[in-house]
Amino acid sequence: MLVLILVAGALCGLGVWQIDRGETKQAMLAQRAAASQSAPTPLARELGDDASARAAHGQHYTLTGRVDASHQLLFDNQVFEGRVGYRVWTPVVLEDGRRVLVDRGWVPLGPGGRSQPPDPEAPTGTVTFSGRWRDLPEAGMRLGDGGACEQRGWPRVLNYPTIAQVRCQYDGPVAAGLLLMAEDAPGGFARDWDSQLSRMPPVRHYGYATQWFAMALAVLAIFVIVNLKRVR
């Protein structure tokens, strides 16, 4: 009987988690809708420290700086339209020396596979980018750092890095986050930033939550029926 109660509790927990995910995505959609109605503002003034960078999440900004094309990062294990590849993170150096990473989109694995990562082309000189600011992507489960700070040569391949693992690649400060390059801007690669939201909208999370709660009720019903039979 204890097992049934534990199972029901676990199913309810999954239902609550799905509701939380749905509410989070609902808030993201509302935030993006509000941001899309306002003109983008310069990002540099919002990046005083890590806390202010996190507070800027989801907002639209412009960014002007010198593109450091020879020191790009490749965000590993990224899937686009069923194909595996990388997202290209290009550092942009501001006037005060800070670096800001611009996510320019997805590229496929090169002909040599993972043993020969691609070296994507990048703009040169001073460039103005526009897009949406976000925190670094986080892995569901982190298994060590894989020697992230010990790499040599460029571009460097990272798999869900922390901001510390990004910063150790460079001399000088690096802003805590990414500018997702606008999908209609030239000079980038394959981009569909809202694909995850479109594949799994809030209503689907709520639907899954309903299923988990229904399963929990079914387990509790079994528990009640079994105990009634024992009493008789």
C-alpha positions, 0 to 999 in steps of 0.5 A: 500500500505504501508503494501506491501512495508513493507512486501517487505522490510522484505522479502529482509531483510530475503534474505540478512540474508540468504546470510550473513549466506551462506557467514559465512559458506563458510568462516568456510569451507575454514577456516577448510580446511586450518586448516586441512592441518596444524599440530595442535599446543599447545592450551595453548600458544594461550589463553592469554586473551579472545580476543586471545581465540576468534582469535583462533576460528576454528583452530586445537590444542592440549591440555595437562592437568589434567582432572577434571573429578568430575566437568563436565558440561552438555550442555542441549537441544542438539539433535543427530540423532533425540534424545535429550540429553546433550553435555559433557564439561569436564574441563582440568586444565593446569599447571598454573591453568587455566581451558579449557573445552573440548567438548567430545560429546553427551550423551542421557538423563538418565533413570531418565530424566531431574530430574537425569542427567547422570554423564558421565565417563571421563579420569583421570590424565594428558591427551592430547586432540586434536581438533578444538577450537571454541567460546561458542555456542550462543542461538538465544534468551536468556531468563534469566540465570535460576540460572546458578550460583546458582547450587550445586552438579555435574555435572551441567546442563547449557543451552547456558551459557555465559562465565561468567556463565561458570566461576562462576562454578569454582574457578580460570580462565576459557578459553573463548571457547571450544575444540571440541574433535577430532571425531576419538579420544578415550575417548569421546561420539557421535560426528559429529561436521560438521553435521550442515554444511552438513545439511545446506551448503552455497548453501542452504542458497543462495537458500533460499535467492533467494526464499525470493527475488523472493517473494519480487519481487512478492509483488512489482509486486502486488503493481505496478499492483494495482496502475496501475489499480487505475490510469486507 
